[in-house]
């Protein structure tokens, strides 16, 4: 875990120090974007496996270097068989995000990102008679990280990103059984394919 924090810290410093000061880099104020995301995280599932995540996002560029938007992420967390039952889990995260772009070119724009929101962990148990019992544990998350917007065309591109997220799930009761609150860390890497509409600034590479 210490090595992971050092890696994240190095990425953060590179983006803030090497690429400062902030300036216009091809993103037009008043433009928007939508994107689809696939990723992988270290969040352990009920069968101790680690699985891919999928998501969608949208953002509005208030200025060439600052955007506000939202993310939705879905992650299936594995399956485990216990006696005559089969249990599956999935996690959903949804919340606002702020992206701070820094010095770059018209095709390569580094950024740092912060976000947070609601988290729902859902568990479904299937019995031999095919009856299903489901339970959800709600909570919240916050995270930060960095990446780069890499334009492959005038209005679209890919966005590799690394993010640390802290998740906390509230205590709850399921059919009289008390489930305590708990938290865990999630380190994830993602790739987003995005489409920007509303124009870009014209600058030299």
C-alpha positions as CSV (number, residue, x, y, z in Angstrom):
1,X,0.0,0.0,0.0
2,X,2.9,2.4,0.8
3,X,4.3,1.8,-2.7
4,X,0.9,2.6,-4.2
5,X,0.7,5.9,-2.3
6,X,4.2,6.8,-3.5
7,X,3.3,6.1,-7.1
8,X,0.2,8.2,-6.8
9,X,2.1,11.0,-5.1
10,X,4.7,11.0,-7.9
11,X,2.0,11.2,-10.5
12,X,0.3,14.1,-8.7
13,X,3.5,16.0,-8.3
14,X,4.5,15.5,-12.0
15,X,1.1,16.8,-13.2
16,X,1.2,19.9,-10.9
17,X,4.8,20.9,-10.9
18,X,6.2,19.9,-14.3
19,X,3.2,21.1,-16.3
20,X,2.5,24.3,-14.4
21,X,1.5,27.1,-14.9
22,X,-2.1,26.6,-16.1
23,X,-2.9,27.9,-19.5
24,X,-5.3,27.3,-22.4
25,X,-4.7,24.0,-24.1
26,X,-7.3,23.4,-26.7
27,X,-10.4,22.9,-24.5
28,X,-13.1,25.6,-25.2
29,X,-15.1,27.2,-22.4
30,X,-18.7,26.3,-22.7
31,X,-18.1,23.0,-24.4
32,X,-19.4,19.7,-23.0
33,X,-18.5,16.0,-23.3
34,X,-19.8,12.5,-22.8
35,X,-17.8,9.3,-22.4
36,X,-17.8,5.6,-21.8
37,X,-15.3,4.0,-19.4
38,X,-13.8,0.6,-18.7
39,X,-11.3,-0.1,-15.9
40,X,-9.9,-2.4,-13.3
41,X,-9.5,-1.9,-9.6
42,X,-8.0,-3.7,-6.6
43,X,-11.3,-3.8,-4.7
44,X,-11.7,-7.4,-3.5
45,X,-14.9,-9.3,-4.1
46,X,-16.6,-12.0,-2.0
47,X,-14.5,-14.6,-3.8
48,X,-11.3,-12.6,-3.3
49,X,-11.1,-11.9,-7.0
50,X,-10.7,-8.5,-8.7
51,X,-12.9,-7.5,-11.6
52,X,-13.3,-4.9,-14.3
53,X,-15.6,-1.9,-13.9
54,X,-17.7,-0.1,-16.5
55,X,-19.1,3.4,-16.5
56,X,-20.4,6.5,-18.2
57,X,-19.5,10.1,-17.6
58,X,-20.4,13.7,-18.6
59,X,-18.9,17.1,-18.0
60,X,-19.2,20.8,-18.8
61,X,-16.1,22.9,-19.4
62,X,-16.6,26.1,-17.5
63,X,-13.2,27.3,-18.7
64,X,-10.3,25.9,-20.7
65,X,-8.8,24.4,-17.5
66,X,-11.8,23.6,-15.3
67,X,-14.7,21.2,-15.8
68,X,-17.6,19.9,-13.7
69,X,-19.4,16.7,-14.3
70,X,-20.5,13.4,-13.0
71,X,-19.5,9.7,-13.1
72,X,-21.5,6.5,-12.8
73,X,-19.6,3.2,-12.3
74,X,-20.8,-0.4,-12.1
75,X,-18.5,-3.2,-10.9
76,X,-19.5,-6.8,-10.6
77,X,-17.8,-8.3,-7.6
78,X,-17.8,-12.0,-8.1
79,X,-19.7,-15.1,-7.2
80,X,-19.3,-17.6,-4.4
81,X,-21.1,-20.9,-3.6
82,X,-21.9,-21.7,0.0
83,X,-23.7,-25.0,0.8
84,X,-27.0,-24.9,-1.3
85,X,-26.8,-21.2,-2.1
86,X,-24.9,-19.0,-4.6
87,X,-24.1,-15.4,-3.7
88,X,-23.2,-12.6,-6.1
89,X,-22.2,-9.0,-5.4
90,X,-22.0,-5.8,-7.4
91,X,-21.0,-2.2,-6.6
92,X,-22.4,1.0,-8.0
93,X,-20.9,4.5,-7.5
94,X,-22.4,7.8,-8.7
95,X,-21.4,11.3,-7.9
96,X,-20.0,14.7,-9.1
97,X,-16.5,15.1,-10.3
98,X,-14.2,18.2,-10.9
99,X,-11.3,18.1,-13.4
100,X,-8.5,20.6,-13.4
101,X,-6.5,20.6,-16.6
102,X,-3.0,21.9,-16.7
103,X,-0.4,23.0,-19.3
104,X,-0.5,20.8,-22.4
105,X,-0.9,20.9,-26.2
106,X,-4.0,20.8,-28.4
107,X,-3.8,17.0,-28.4
108,X,-2.4,16.1,-25.0
109,X,-3.9,17.7,-21.9
110,X,-2.9,16.4,-18.4
111,X,-5.2,16.9,-15.5
112,X,-6.0,16.2,-11.8
113,X,-9.4,15.1,-10.7
114,X,-11.4,15.0,-7.5
115,X,-14.8,13.5,-6.9
116,X,-17.2,11.7,-4.5
117,X,-20.8,10.6,-4.1
118,X,-23.0,7.7,-3.1
119,X,-22.1,4.0,-3.1
120,X,-24.4,1.0,-3.1
121,X,-23.1,-2.6,-2.5
122,X,-25.8,-5.1,-3.5
123,X,-25.7,-8.8,-2.6
124,X,-28.0,-11.4,-4.1
125,X,-28.4,-14.9,-2.8
126,X,-29.9,-17.6,-5.0
127,X,-31.2,-20.9,-3.4
128,X,-31.6,-24.3,-5.0
129,X,-35.3,-23.7,-5.6
130,X,-34.3,-20.6,-7.7
131,X,-35.7,-18.1,-5.1
132,X,-33.6,-15.0,-4.7
133,X,-33.0,-12.9,-1.6
134,X,-31.3,-9.5,-2.1
135,X,-29.8,-6.9,0.3
136,X,-28.1,-3.6,-0.2
137,X,-25.7,-1.7,1.9
138,X,-25.4,2.1,1.2
139,X,-22.6,4.4,1.8
140,X,-20.4,7.0,0.2
141,X,-17.0,7.5,-1.4
142,X,-14.5,10.2,-2.2
143,X,-11.4,10.0,-4.5
144,X,-8.7,11.9,-6.3
145,X,-6.2,11.1,-9.0
146,X,-4.9,12.2,-12.4
147,X,-4.6,11.4,-16.1
148,X,-4.5,13.0,-19.5
149,X,-7.0,13.8,-22.3
150,X,-5.4,12.5,-25.5
151,X,-7.2,13.7,-28.6
152,X,-7.4,11.3,-31.5
153,X,-9.5,13.6,-33.6
154,X,-10.9,17.1,-33.4
155,X,-13.7,16.3,-31.0
156,X,-12.9,12.9,-29.5
157,X,-10.1,10.9,-27.8
158,X,-9.1,8.7,-25.0
159,X,-8.4,9.5,-21.3
160,X,-6.2,7.1,-19.3
161,X,-6.6,7.8,-15.6
162,X,-5.4,6.5,-12.2
163,X,-7.6,7.2,-9.1
164,X,-7.6,6.5,-5.4
165,X,-11.0,6.1,-3.8
166,X,-12.0,5.7,-0.2
167,X,-15.3,3.8,0.3
168,X,-17.4,3.8,3.5
169,X,-20.5,1.6,3.9
170,X,-23.1,2.4,6.6
171,X,-24.3,-0.1,9.1
172,X,-27.7,-1.7,8.3
173,X,-29.9,-4.6,9.2
174,X,-31.0,-7.4,6.9
175,X,-34.0,-9.5,8.2
176,X,-32.9,-9.0,11.8
177,X,-29.2,-9.5,11.1
178,X,-27.0,-6.5,11.9
179,X,-24.3,-5.6,9.4
180,X,-21.7,-3.2,10.8
181,X,-20.3,-0.2,9.0
182,X,-16.8,-0.5,7.4
183,X,-14.5,1.2,4.9
184,X,-12.0,0.1,2.4
185,X,-9.5,1.6,-0.2
186,X,-9.8,1.2,-3.9
187,X,-7.0,1.9,-6.4
188,X,-8.2,1.8,-10.0
189,X,-7.0,2.5,-13.5
190,X,-9.5,3.4,-16.2
191,X,-9.6,4.2,-19.9
192,X,-12.4,6.6,-21.1
193,X,-13.4,7.1,-24.7
194,X,-14.9,10.6,-24.8
195,X,-16.6,12.9,-27.3
196,X,-16.5,16.7,-26.9
197,X,-19.1,19.0,-28.4
198,X,-19.3,22.7,-28.4
199,X,-15.9,23.5,-30.0
200,X,-12.2,23.5,-29.1
201,X,-9.7,26.3,-28.9
202,X,-7.3,26.6,-31.9
203,X,-3.7,26.7,-30.7
204,X,-0.5,25.3,-32.0
205,X,0.9,22.0,-30.8
